[in-house]
C-alpha cells in the first residue's frame, strides 16, 4: 500500500500552448464517463501548485514559451510532463513556422510523448499512466539523493 | 484513563471513517454518472502522494493557519465524543473555520481571496442554524451538555423536525458540496481554480485533506445527536445525511452565495425559529 505512492493519484494540469483545440477536446474526452480517467485517480486540477503531471497540447511559440515555463516552475517536485499530440511532440505541421519554436521539449523537459493528430483518448490515458510511473521513479531517485 | 482511551480511539478511528466517507463520496458520484470511479481508498492514496510532494509556500503564516484549522477541528470532534458542552464545541469549530478563511486570505492570490470571502458569507448563513439547533436542544433538555441527552426519553428529532431539515440543508454547505460549493470545489476550476485552497500544495494540502476527514466525522456526529438514545438509528440518520448530501451534490448546479444567504436568512432560519417558538409556547421537554 505504501509503495508506488505517486503512481496512484496523478493530478493533471492542462496547458494549451498553441493548440487548434483538437487535442484539448480529446484530453477532456478522457474525463467523460466513456473513458473515465478518474478510475486511475486522475483529477483535472486547476492550479499547477497541486498538480503532478502537466499535459501540454500544441506547439510552443514565442508568446507561450514564458507561460509554459512559468506554469512548469510552479509545480511542486516530483513532476512530469506529457506532450499530447504531434504539435506538442515535435511542432507538427507548424514546426518550421517563423513564430514556432517546436515541441514542448524546447521549453520544458518532456517525459512522455503521445503522438497523433489528434491522439485517441486511450493513448492519452496510456501516456498519463506511464507518466505516473515515471513520477514514482523520480520520487525514489530523489529519496536516494537525500539519503546519500 | 477511560477518557484518554476514548480520545486516542477518536484520533485514530475518525480519519479512517472520514477517509472511507470521502472515498464512498467519489465512488457514489462516479456510479451516479455511470462511471467506474476510483477505488474507495483513493483519498488515502491522494493523501500519501501529497505528503511526498514538495511544499511550496507563498506566505509563511499560511501553514500555521492550516495547522490551527486542523487542531481546532480535531478538538471539536474530541469534545463532541466526550459529551461536552455543545455551545463550546460549536465555538471551537468556528475558530477552525475562521483560521481556514484567514489562511485563504493571507496567500494573496485573488482566487483564494474570492474563496475566503464566499466562505465568510457561507458562515454567515450556517452559523445561525447551528446556534438555533443548540437553543432547541437547551430548551428541551435544560442543559447545553451532550451527556444530558442520555437520560432523555424522546430523541431530539421528535421535537426538532424542522431544525433537522435545516441542518440537512446546512450540511450541503458544510461538506462544501454542490449547490453550495462556491468557496472551493473540484469542479469549479474554470472560475475559482481551487478557491480557498488554491495556494496550498504538498504536505499542507495533505493536512487539509486530513482535517476534512475529521470534519466529515464531526458533522455526521452532529446529525447523530438527533437520535442519540439508539445508536443504530443515530448512525442511520448520519448515513442518510451523507447520502442525501451526495445525491444533492450530483443533481444540482452551483448557486451563488447571495442565493444561499437569502434562503437561509428567510426560509431556513425562519422555519427553525418557528420550531423553537412551538417548543417554547407548548413548554415541551424530553427529560
Interface residues (C-beta under 8 A of the other chain):
Chain A: X2 X5 X6 X8 X9 X11 X33 X36 X38 X39 X40 X41 X43 X44 X45 X46 X47 X49 X50 X52 X74 X76 X77 X78 X139
Chain B: X26 X30 X33 X34 X35 X36 X37 X38 X39 X42 X45 X46 X48 X49 X52 X53 X54 X55 X56 X111 X186 X188 X189 X190 X192 X193 X194 X197 X198 X199 X200 X201 X202 X205
